[in-house]
Amino acid sequence: MLTISQLAAHAGVTVRAVRHYHQIGLLPEPERDASGYRTYAAPAVVRLIRIRTLAEAGVPLARVQELLDAGGQEFSTAVSEIDRRLRGEIQELQEHRRRIAKLAAGDSLALPLEVTDYLGRMRAMGVPELLVEMERDAWIMIVARWPEKIPEFMAAKIAQLDDPLLSRLYRTIGGLLTAEDDSEAWLAEAADLLAEMAQQAAARGELDRQDELLPDRSFVDLLDTVALSAGPRAVRLQDRLQELMVERGWSGWTRIERVDQRGTDSHP
């Protein structure tokens, strides 16, 4: 006869596991002998090995009892069902691995190829990484909110990269973000460029389509807070740029609108 420690050793499990199997009813707990000890015989070893084998194969403990008591056909059917479940879990884990692997790829996490290509072109233009990261974070939210609009958005953004005004704006904002102080000259130049670009967009009728392209005003307001992730200085620079933009007759960041001389929004 075996003690619980000997039983566990023969079956290749821990004493703690044996006690757990007793507790959940998988392994009957023997009565104590005259000396007050619980002892085990060969059938307990065999059953415990079968329990361990099923558990190691991925069978949930809640189903081990069913399989231990099943007949041949019933056992085969149950094993096939468990195998299908395990294959499904494997596929899910493989998908998790694929997504986790994308973490190392930086921009490709949560973004389609056309957006990552656009961000790559920004970097090739010499746009500071902090500004690229702010743009990336905005696109992550846009892709999640309006995935069907991304091709249209990206076509417009790629076309804008050929605009010399945008290149100058990127350089100017890059200078602001990397400068040691908040230069008013840099800020004024950035505001002038933004105002000129807004005026040109209005002349082309692009501002009239903003309600169609960006129908959710609360989401637009959320996009305007992307600078928060870049730190207090970036937020301060954005706020100051907005003040200078209003002086030039424009307001907004993601969505641009005309303002009157009192700084009140008016439709273009």
Rosetta silent file (secondary structure, phi, psi, omega in degrees, C-alpha in Angstrom):
SEQUENCE: MLTISQLAAHAGVTVRAVRHYHQIGLLPEPERDASGYRTYAAPAVVRLIRIRTLAEAGVPLARVQELLDAGGQEFSTAVSEIDRRLRGEIQELQEHRRRIAKLAAGDSLALPLEVTDYLGRMRAMGVPELLVEMERDAWIMIVARWPEKIPEFMAAKIAQLDDPLLSRLYRTIGGLLTAEDDSEAWLAEAADLLAEMAQQAAARGELDRQDELLPDRSFVDLLDTVALSAGPRAVRLQDRLQELMVERGWSGWTRIERVDQRGTDSHP
SCORE:     score description
SCORE:     0.000 S_00000001
   1 L     0.000  149.371 -173.001    0.000    0.000    0.000 S_00000001
   2 E  -112.514  145.610  169.714    1.179    3.510   -0.807 S_00000001
   3 L   -79.280  171.574 -179.544    1.225    6.784    1.079 S_00000001
   4 H   -63.690  -35.324  177.899    0.037    9.908   -0.692 S_00000001
   5 H   -65.421  -42.097  178.811    3.654   10.924   -1.352 S_00000001
   6 H   -66.908  -40.369  177.061    4.427    7.544   -2.893 S_00000001
   7 H   -57.984  -48.934 -179.333    1.257    7.681   -4.978 S_00000001
   8 H   -59.854  -41.861 -179.343    2.208   11.099   -6.320 S_00000001
   9 H   -64.442  -42.902 -179.763    5.740    9.931   -7.134 S_00000001
  10 H   -65.056  -33.072 -176.977    4.525    6.854   -9.039 S_00000001
  11 H   -91.640   -9.601  178.951    2.087    8.923  -11.087 S_00000001
  12 L    76.699   33.416  177.388    4.489   11.807  -11.727 S_00000001
  13 L  -128.818  178.153  178.009    2.427   14.519  -10.034 S_00000001
  14 L   -93.729  159.983  175.590    2.703   16.545   -6.866 S_00000001
  15 H   -60.750  -37.219  179.043    1.045   15.784   -3.556 S_00000001
  16 H   -60.970  -40.001  178.412   -0.766   19.095   -3.941 S_00000001
  17 H   -64.505  -41.234  178.635   -2.220   17.908   -7.265 S_00000001
  18 H   -59.379  -45.874 -179.028   -3.417   14.647   -5.667 S_00000001
  19 H   -64.495  -35.605  177.646   -5.195   16.578   -2.939 S_00000001
  20 H   -65.568  -41.648  179.143   -6.760   18.882   -5.542 S_00000001
  21 H   -65.441  -34.638  172.559   -8.046   15.881   -7.491 S_00000001
  22 H   -60.553  -46.527 -173.512   -9.527   14.530   -4.265 S_00000001
  23 H   -63.239  -38.373 -177.003  -11.213   17.867   -3.620 S_00000001
  24 L   -93.455    2.804  172.607  -12.869   18.105   -7.057 S_00000001
  25 L    86.816    9.783  179.051  -13.876   14.459   -7.073 S_00000001
  26 L   -77.434  -33.083 -178.202  -11.620   13.137   -9.830 S_00000001
  27 L  -123.137  114.087 -179.412   -9.711   10.752   -7.549 S_00000001
  28 L   -57.085  139.254  179.671  -11.646    8.987   -4.772 S_00000001
  29 L   -93.482  121.555 -176.614  -10.135    9.604   -1.373 S_00000001
  30 L   -71.145  157.481  174.760   -9.573    6.356    0.566 S_00000001
  31 L   -70.189  157.462  177.841  -10.693    5.812    4.131 S_00000001
  32 E   -75.309  145.408  178.212   -8.059    6.036    6.832 S_00000001
  33 L   -82.570 -172.902 -176.252   -6.579    2.780    8.031 S_00000001
  34 L   -62.075  -24.649 -179.775   -6.337    1.652   11.660 S_00000001
  35 L   -89.312   -0.085  178.537   -3.273    3.832   12.119 S_00000001
  36 L    89.427    9.181 -179.410   -5.092    6.907   10.864 S_00000001
  37 L  -103.807  151.362  172.455   -3.345    7.070    7.484 S_00000001
  38 E   -94.782  126.627  179.812   -4.845    7.105    4.005 S_00000001
  39 L  -123.755  155.853 -172.657   -3.194    4.496    1.804 S_00000001
  40 E  -126.132  154.214  178.800   -3.490    3.763   -1.889 S_00000001
  41 L  -119.391 -175.102 -175.119   -3.260    0.710   -4.124 S_00000001
  42 H   -56.285  -41.521 -179.955   -2.510    0.119   -7.811 S_00000001
  43 H   -57.276  -34.157  179.106   -5.952    1.227   -9.142 S_00000001
  44 H   -67.831  -37.824  178.089   -5.392    4.676   -7.660 S_00000001
  45 H   -63.892  -46.125 -179.789   -2.025    4.932   -9.431 S_00000001
  46 H   -59.789  -47.169 -178.707   -3.583    3.900  -12.760 S_00000001
  47 H   -64.125  -39.285 -179.106   -6.444    6.401  -12.406 S_00000001
  48 H   -66.632  -38.441  176.842   -4.092    9.170  -11.379 S_00000001
  49 H   -63.323  -40.101  178.573   -1.845    8.523  -14.386 S_00000001
  50 H   -65.294  -40.415  177.555   -4.889    8.672  -16.662 S_00000001
  51 H   -61.032  -48.180 -179.505   -5.971   11.954  -15.068 S_00000001
  52 H   -60.978  -41.951 -178.668   -2.489   13.393  -15.518 S_00000001
  53 H   -62.652  -44.902  178.524   -2.307   12.234  -19.139 S_00000001
  54 H   -64.562  -42.516 -179.285   -5.642   13.822  -20.037 S_00000001
  55 H   -63.639  -42.766  179.487   -4.769   17.049  -18.252 S_00000001
  56 H   -67.133  -24.650  178.171   -1.394   17.289  -20.001 S_00000001
  57 L   -79.228   -3.429  177.941   -3.148   16.729  -23.341 S_00000001
  58 L    98.144    7.876  178.863   -5.135   19.894  -22.735 S_00000001
  59 L   -75.116  126.059  177.122   -8.393   18.350  -21.558 S_00000001
  60 L   -59.479  141.881 -179.026  -10.113   20.704  -19.091 S_00000001
  61 H   -58.639  -28.552  179.919  -10.375   19.147  -15.637 S_00000001
  62 H   -65.161  -19.176 -179.056  -14.120   19.697  -15.809 S_00000001
  63 H  -107.854   -5.828 -178.346  -14.251   17.124  -18.630 S_00000001
  64 H   -61.072  -43.657 -179.079  -11.697   14.632  -17.333 S_00000001
  65 H   -58.715  -42.672  179.837  -14.304   12.766  -15.277 S_00000001
  66 H   -59.149  -43.100 -178.652  -16.514   12.425  -18.362 S_00000001
  67 H   -72.766  -34.653  178.973  -13.684   10.910  -20.376 S_00000001
  68 H   -63.157  -33.676 -175.837  -12.560    8.583  -17.607 S_00000001
  69 L   -96.467   -1.393 -173.848  -16.044    7.096  -17.438 S_00000001
  70 L   -78.330  151.102  171.503  -16.760    7.121  -21.193 S_00000001
  71 L   -79.396 -179.364 -174.229  -17.100    4.062  -23.400 S_00000001
  72 H   -57.811  -54.465 -177.724  -15.062    3.602  -26.564 S_00000001
  73 H   -67.296  -41.856  179.224  -17.267    5.511  -29.050 S_00000001
  74 H   -62.230  -40.909  178.970  -18.207    8.162  -26.530 S_00000001
  75 H   -63.288  -44.503 -179.104  -14.539    8.657  -25.657 S_00000001
  76 H   -62.084  -41.631  179.691  -13.584    9.000  -29.331 S_00000001
  77 H   -64.699  -43.822 -178.962  -16.341   11.569  -29.943 S_00000001
  78 H   -64.624  -41.046  179.190  -15.361   13.589  -26.887 S_00000001
  79 H   -64.103  -39.760  178.449  -11.678   13.548  -27.854 S_00000001
  80 H   -62.680  -40.390  178.554  -12.538   14.746  -31.375 S_00000001
  81 H   -64.454  -43.511  179.321  -14.534   17.617  -29.924 S_00000001
  82 H   -64.484  -38.186  178.738  -11.690   18.577  -27.608 S_00000001
  83 H   -62.295  -40.625  177.816   -9.267   18.371  -30.531 S_00000001
  84 H   -62.929  -41.657  179.292  -11.425   20.823  -32.520 S_00000001
  85 H   -63.645  -43.048 -179.798  -11.450   23.195  -29.556 S_00000001
  86 H   -64.450  -39.606  177.936   -7.690   22.961  -29.163 S_00000001
  87 H   -63.494  -37.561  176.262   -7.141   23.610  -32.865 S_00000001
  88 H   -64.056  -40.843  179.212   -9.324   26.701  -32.558 S_00000001
  89 H   -66.696  -37.367  178.127   -7.306   27.892  -29.568 S_00000001
  90 H   -62.665  -44.167  178.864   -4.071   27.280  -31.472 S_00000001
  91 H   -62.104  -40.386  178.490   -5.309   29.390  -34.372 S_00000001
  92 H   -64.421  -42.534  178.402   -6.308   32.132  -31.953 S_00000001
  93 H   -64.510  -38.208  177.512   -2.890   32.008  -30.279 S_00000001
  94 H   -62.959  -38.637  176.837   -1.183   32.161  -33.658 S_00000001
  95 H   -66.062  -39.729  175.678   -3.189   35.277  -34.463 S_00000001
  96 H   -60.588  -42.530  179.150   -2.156   36.753  -31.100 S_00000001
  97 H   -61.788  -40.967  179.690    1.470   35.969  -31.955 S_00000001
  98 H   -61.999  -42.268 -179.118    1.089   37.694  -35.318 S_00000001
  99 H   -70.366  -40.347  178.745   -0.300   40.800  -33.673 S_00000001
 100 H   -63.241  -38.773  179.574    2.294   40.805  -30.906 S_00000001
 101 H   -60.241  -28.708 -179.371    5.055   40.478  -33.519 S_00000001
 102 H   -70.376  -17.388  176.761    3.769   43.704  -35.060 S_00000001
 103 H   -57.278  -37.099 -179.065    4.703   45.532  -31.861 S_00000001
 104 H   -71.866  -15.051 -177.100    8.302   45.380  -33.023 S_00000001
 105 H   -89.370   -0.003  174.603    7.298   46.956  -36.307 S_00000001
 106 H    70.380 -107.186 -173.029    6.309   50.254  -34.677 S_00000001
 107 H   -61.585  -26.679 -173.966    3.884   52.145  -36.912 S_00000001
 108 H   -69.562  -13.396  177.630    2.328   48.995  -38.398 S_00000001
 109 L   -69.937  117.620  175.978    0.542   48.237  -35.122 S_00000001
 110 L    72.016   11.410 -179.847   -3.150   49.164  -35.642 S_00000001
 111 L  -128.786  141.001  176.459   -2.423   50.928  -38.947 S_00000001
 112 L   -76.187  168.148 -174.232   -2.906   49.807  -42.564 S_00000001
 113 H   -60.097  -39.647 -176.544   -0.076   49.851  -45.080 S_00000001
 114 H   -63.951  -31.396  178.136   -1.128   53.081  -46.791 S_00000001
 115 H   -74.829  -42.316  179.207   -0.863   54.993  -43.499 S_00000001
 116 H   -64.735  -34.603  175.385    2.523   53.514  -42.574 S_00000001
 117 H   -63.296  -41.735  178.444    3.768   54.408  -46.057 S_00000001
 118 H   -62.091  -43.821  178.532    2.594   57.968  -45.517 S_00000001
 119 H   -63.930  -36.527  176.367    4.402   58.160  -42.172 S_00000001
 120 H   -63.137  -37.820  178.195    7.513   56.810  -43.855 S_00000001
 121 H   -67.946  -34.537  175.639    7.331   59.593  -46.434 S_00000001
 122 H   -61.334  -44.919  179.673    7.055   62.132  -43.620 S_00000001
 123 H   -63.213  -40.075  179.857   10.263   60.781  -42.122 S_00000001
 124 H   -63.424  -26.391  177.585   11.955   60.859  -45.522 S_00000001
 125 L   -78.766   -7.005 -179.175   11.091   64.564  -45.731 S_00000001
 126 L    90.208   15.613  178.680   12.976   65.131  -42.492 S_00000001
 127 L   -66.918  131.988 -179.555    9.910   65.653  -40.305 S_00000001
 128 L   -56.826  145.818 -175.514   10.935   65.319  -36.621 S_00000001
 129 H   -59.904  -36.259 -179.694    9.993   62.003  -35.041 S_00000001
 130 H   -60.583  -40.296  179.053    7.880   63.659  -32.349 S_00000001
 131 H   -69.845  -38.396  176.968    5.654   65.204  -35.020 S_00000001
 132 H   -62.180  -42.236 -179.389    5.463   61.893  -36.911 S_00000001
 133 H   -65.149  -37.801  176.703    4.415   60.129  -33.699 S_00000001
 134 H   -63.982  -42.702  177.928    1.674   62.687  -33.070 S_00000001
 135 H   -62.807  -42.978  179.747    0.424   62.159  -36.632 S_00000001
 136 H   -59.034  -45.818 -178.440    0.600   58.375  -36.146 S_00000001
 137 H   -62.952  -36.604  177.219   -1.475   58.510  -32.958 S_00000001
 138 H   -64.493  -42.461 -178.705   -4.129   60.567  -34.718 S_00000001
 139 H   -69.356  -30.859  175.618   -4.306   58.061  -37.569 S_00000001
 140 H   -58.512  -43.333  179.234   -4.630   55.147  -35.158 S_00000001
 141 H   -70.508  -39.281 -179.282   -7.839   56.725  -33.875 S_00000001
 142 H   -65.543  -42.842  179.543   -9.077   57.667  -37.345 S_00000001
 143 H   -60.978  -40.753  179.165   -8.505   54.149  -38.690 S_00000001
 144 H   -68.628  -33.118 -175.602  -10.468   52.681  -35.778 S_00000001
 145 H   -84.195  -43.592 -175.658  -13.301   55.222  -36.207 S_00000001
 146 L  -132.768   64.674 -177.599  -13.603   55.406  -40.012 S_00000001
 147 H   -59.767  -31.304 -177.347  -11.721   52.491  -41.602 S_00000001
 148 H   -72.244  -16.597 -177.859  -13.750   52.767  -44.801 S_00000001
 149 H   -94.203   -5.814 -173.541  -12.586   56.356  -45.354 S_00000001
 150 H   -59.266  -45.056  178.925   -8.847   55.686  -45.101 S_00000001
 151 H   -56.159  -42.422  179.757   -8.196   55.290  -48.867 S_00000001
 152 H   -66.853  -45.309  178.880   -9.837   58.665  -49.546 S_00000001
 153 H   -59.100  -45.307 -175.487   -8.074   60.349  -46.627 S_00000001
 154 H   -67.805  -37.019  177.575   -4.707   58.927  -47.638 S_00000001
 155 H   -59.234  -41.826  179.389   -5.057   59.971  -51.281 S_00000001
 156 H   -68.910  -41.683 -178.197   -5.563   63.550  -50.117 S_00000001
 157 H   -66.651  -41.616  179.014   -2.708   63.397  -47.576 S_00000001
 158 H   -62.437  -41.029  178.670   -0.236   61.940  -50.087 S_00000001
 159 H   -62.456  -36.749 -179.298   -1.136   64.702  -52.562 S_00000001
 160 H   -65.474  -26.820 -178.325   -0.499   67.304  -49.840 S_00000001
 161 L   -63.501  -19.796  178.008    3.049   66.053  -49.358 S_00000001
 162 L   -85.456   -4.317 -179.325    3.917   67.620  -52.725 S_00000001
 163 L   -79.801  119.368 -179.863    2.777   71.035  -51.494 S_00000001
 164 H   -60.470  -28.924  177.509    5.845   73.204  -50.760 S_00000001
 165 H   -63.231  -39.841  179.522    3.845   75.048  -48.107 S_00000001
 166 H   -66.133  -40.342  177.608    3.385   71.798  -46.193 S_00000001
 167 H   -59.808  -43.475  178.145    7.108   71.048  -46.414 S_00000001
 168 H   -65.356  -38.311  179.376    7.853   74.484  -44.980 S_00000001
 169 H   -63.912  -44.350  178.178    5.232   73.974  -42.279 S_00000001
 170 H   -59.800  -43.890  179.529    6.755   70.656  -41.239 S_00000001
 171 H   -63.552  -40.162 -178.272   10.201   72.222  -41.052 S_00000001
 172 H   -67.455  -48.142  179.318    8.881   75.153  -39.053 S_00000001
 173 H   -65.685  -35.451  175.275    6.921   73.036  -36.562 S_00000001
 174 H   -61.077  -41.576  176.637    9.901   70.695  -36.367 S_00000001
 175 H   -62.238  -39.848  177.417   12.058   73.660  -35.459 S_00000001
 176 H   -61.394  -46.426 -175.564    9.562   74.653  -32.798 S_00000001
 177 H   -68.507  -28.436 -177.210    9.448   71.192  -31.275 S_00000001
 178 H   -99.005   -9.524  179.988   13.219   70.813  -31.187 S_00000001
 179 L   -70.758  157.017 -179.351   14.105   74.388  -30.147 S_00000001
 180 L   -79.125  -21.674  178.519   15.128   75.072  -26.575 S_00000001
 181 L  -133.422  170.413 -178.391   12.608   77.904  -26.199 S_00000001
 182 L   -88.476   82.771 -175.600    9.219   78.874  -27.623 S_00000001
 183 L   -67.088  123.391  177.984   10.382   81.234  -30.358 S_00000001
 184 H   -66.949  -29.278  178.762    7.652   83.688  -31.350 S_00000001
 185 H   -65.861  -43.350  176.539    9.287   84.027  -34.773 S_00000001
 186 H   -62.755  -42.991 -178.759    8.885   80.271  -35.391 S_00000001
 187 H   -63.657  -43.457 -179.827    5.317   80.408  -34.091 S_00000001
 188 H   -63.999  -41.299  178.664    4.421   83.386  -36.283 S_00000001
 189 H   -63.592  -42.467  178.775    5.864   81.685  -39.372 S_00000001
 190 H   -62.732  -42.524  179.616    3.929   78.487  -38.614 S_00000001
 191 H   -64.243  -40.234  177.646    0.710   80.464  -38.131 S_00000001
 192 H   -60.649  -44.301 -179.669    1.290   82.322  -41.428 S_00000001
 193 H   -64.658  -44.404  178.926    1.787   79.027  -43.253 S_00000001
 194 H   -61.768  -42.070  179.804   -1.292   77.446  -41.683 S_00000001
 195 H   -64.894  -41.134  179.406   -3.409   80.489  -42.552 S_00000001
 196 H   -65.708  -41.710  178.573   -2.170   80.475  -46.163 S_00000001
 197 H   -65.314  -37.793  177.922   -2.868   76.755  -46.510 S_00000001
 198 H   -64.988  -40.678  179.255   -6.349   77.249  -45.012 S_00000001
 199 H   -62.796  -42.544  179.212   -7.049   80.061  -47.470 S_00000001
 200 H   -66.419  -40.857  178.384   -6.014   77.886  -50.406 S_00000001
 201 H   -63.477  -38.081  177.747   -8.087   74.947  -49.156 S_00000001
 202 H   -65.074  -40.501 -179.791  -11.098   77.242  -48.841 S_00000001
 203 H   -64.904  -31.191  178.504  -10.589   78.502  -52.384 S_00000001
 204 L   -83.622   -2.985  179.973  -10.559   74.912  -53.653 S_00000001
 205 L    81.795    8.488 -176.270  -13.791   74.174  -51.787 S_00000001
 206 L   -69.820  -33.388 -179.140  -12.129   71.609  -49.535 S_00000001
 207 H   -69.010  -24.375  179.361  -13.333   73.197  -46.303 S_00000001
 208 H   -69.388  -18.806 -177.885  -16.926   72.885  -47.487 S_00000001
 209 H   -94.690    3.196 -174.215  -16.560   69.079  -47.396 S_00000001
 210 H   -64.356  -37.170  178.256  -15.359   68.877  -43.813 S_00000001
 211 H   -64.750  -32.078  178.177  -18.787   68.047  -42.407 S_00000001
 212 H   -73.707  -44.009 -176.779  -19.016   65.199  -44.899 S_00000001
 213 H   -78.040  -35.944 -177.730  -15.520   63.861  -44.237 S_00000001
 214 L  -126.353   73.418 -172.294  -15.473   64.496  -40.477 S_00000001
 215 L   -74.068  -17.849 -174.862  -19.120   64.346  -39.373 S_00000001
 216 L   -98.923  100.748 -176.588  -18.440   63.673  -35.686 S_00000001
 217 H   -63.775  -36.541 -179.358  -17.482   66.969  -34.013 S_00000001
 218 H   -65.375  -34.883  177.842  -16.727   65.294  -30.669 S_00000001
 219 H   -70.522  -37.651  175.668  -14.258   62.971  -32.397 S_00000001
 220 H   -60.220  -42.690  177.313  -12.623   65.937  -34.122 S_00000001
 221 H   -61.073  -37.844  178.143  -12.211   67.550  -30.696 S_00000001
 222 H   -63.943  -43.261  178.780  -10.597   64.329  -29.489 S_00000001
 223 H   -60.337  -33.458 -179.529   -8.120   64.372  -32.389 S_00000001
 224 L   -67.334  -12.422 -178.984   -7.144   67.907  -31.433 S_00000001
 225 L   -96.157    7.662 -179.483   -5.873   66.584  -28.080 S_00000001
 226 H   -56.961  -32.200 -178.444   -3.210   64.300  -29.637 S_00000001
 227 H   -59.704  -20.401  179.310   -0.567   66.838  -28.603 S_00000001
 228 H   -58.030  -34.708 -178.096   -1.195   65.817  -24.990 S_00000001
 229 H   -69.838  -19.397 -179.074    0.809   62.654  -25.615 S_00000001
 230 H   -88.950   -4.525  175.647    3.809   64.758  -26.659 S_00000001
 231 L   107.223  168.679 -175.120    3.963   66.582  -23.335 S_00000001
 232 H   -59.309  -36.602 -177.815    3.088   69.991  -21.855 S_00000001
 233 H   -65.646  -42.181  178.583    5.362   71.961  -24.181 S_00000001
 234 H   -61.748  -39.307  178.071    3.704   70.577  -27.300 S_00000001
 235 H   -65.115  -42.565  179.614    0.296   71.481  -25.861 S_00000001
 236 H   -63.009  -41.476  178.406    1.484   74.986  -25.040 S_00000001
 237 H   -64.487  -41.123  178.845    2.832   75.447  -28.565 S_00000001
 238 H   -63.372  -43.309  179.602   -0.433   74.210  -30.080 S_00000001
 239 H   -61.975  -42.354 -179.882   -2.458   76.590  -27.919 S_00000001
 240 H   -66.679  -38.909  176.374   -0.254   79.531  -28.908 S_00000001
 241 H   -61.031  -39.081  178.831   -0.525   78.590  -32.586 S_00000001
 242 H   -63.548  -39.640  177.409   -4.288   78.561  -32.239 S_00000001
 243 H   -61.682  -44.802 -179.620   -4.210   82.080  -30.804 S_00000001
 244 H   -68.687  -33.209  176.638   -2.081   83.284  -33.715 S_00000001
 245 H   -64.053  -42.974  179.727   -4.329   81.504  -36.202 S_00000001
 246 H   -61.222  -38.987  176.997   -7.386   83.293  -34.813 S_00000001
 247 H   -60.771  -26.131 -178.792   -5.563   86.601  -35.292 S_00000001
 248 L   -97.003    5.364  172.873   -5.196   85.610  -38.943 S_00000001
 249 L    95.680   15.450 -178.180   -8.889   84.754  -39.309 S_00000001
 250 E  -136.150  152.857  175.506   -8.865   80.994  -38.805 S_00000001
 251 E  -139.629  163.035  177.553   -9.541   78.533  -36.003 S_00000001
 252 L   100.786  168.687 -179.525   -9.273   74.807  -35.458 S_00000001
 253 L  -130.564  -64.300  175.084   -6.630   72.178  -35.930 S_00000001
 254 L   -75.221  -40.845  178.552   -8.128   69.022  -37.372 S_00000001
 255 L  -115.701  121.429 -175.003  -11.127   70.940  -38.707 S_00000001
 256 L   -98.492  135.812  177.673  -10.413   74.463  -40.005 S_00000001
 257 E  -138.219  152.292  172.796  -13.004   77.267  -39.910 S_00000001
 258 E   -72.488  152.567  171.795  -13.010   80.990  -40.585 S_00000001
 259 E  -130.332  152.473  176.568  -13.450   83.341  -37.657 S_00000001
 260 L   -83.313 -177.123 -174.739  -14.564   86.932  -37.599 S_00000001
 261 L   -65.838  -18.814  177.698  -12.479   89.682  -36.035 S_00000001
 262 L   -89.140    1.160  178.451  -13.932   88.933  -32.603 S_00000001
 263 L    84.274   16.119 -179.614  -12.689   85.333  -32.846 S_00000001
 264 L   -92.659  135.089 -179.128  -16.148   83.850  -33.347 S_00000001
 265 E   -60.340  140.752  171.914  -16.440   80.859  -35.660 S_00000001
 266 E  -140.382  149.367 -177.554  -18.151   81.436  -38.961 S_00000001
 267 L   -75.016  140.276  178.583  -18.731   79.001  -41.780 S_00000001
 268 L   -67.332    0.000    0.000  -16.485   79.323  -44.842 S_00000001
